[in-house]
Amino acid sequence: MFVRRENLKQYIKLYPIVSTLLALNILIFLLTCIPVVGVHLRNLGIGFNLLISEGEYWRLITPMFLHADFTHLLFNMFSLYLFGPELEQLAGKARFLTIYLLAGLVGNVATYLLLDWRYQSLGASGAIYGILGAFGALVYYTRNFMPQLKQIILPIIVIGVVMTFLQPNINVTAHLSGLITGFIIGMIYFHPKRIAAWKKKKFKIV
């Protein structure tokens, strides 16, 4: 299910939203590697609860596109590259983007509301966990006729949650909030009646 066999051209054509998000995150990371400019860019966009409380509300969104180092970027972008395409195909471009951005946003809002005023964070992990949460909702709806999906998705989610608590310097609040948000949106989007309506509408357009 999550084995990618497309070449670069095919991947970009089939999954334009995932491809755009990958390119944007990589580009911004490269910009943050530029001396002086990069430090200023990161400081301007990092999620910093104190500055958010003083009205810099863009910091609830911009951390989704910033990463601490290459390893951080690689892990998040590989996860997006691997898991994003299936969800973009299933949900459609707009719905996938909604899941991704709302999960990331809610993760950052939860971080602001629940954690210390000195807390700073960055990374796309909340949005990535939103993708996993949406897959969790899909597992719920398909549990009786697609048990193999549960066998694939649930271990991934469990491992992701466990790693959240085992790794140092992880924003647990953003991860879990993103996961829950993705699940809730997925429960709305992937309800069988809603999916049937999508297919019916698509059939009429064709």
ABEGO torsion letter per residue (X at the ends): XABBABBAAAAAAABAAAAAAAAAAAAAAAAAABBGAAAAAAAAABBBAAAAAAGBAAAAAAAAABBABAAAAAAAAAAAAAAAAAAAAAAEAAAAAAAAAAAAAAAAAAAAAABBAABBBBEAAAAAAAAAAAAAAAAAAAAAABAAAAAAAAAAAAAAAAAAAABBGBBAAAAAAAAAAAAAAAAAAABAAAAAAAAAAAAAAX
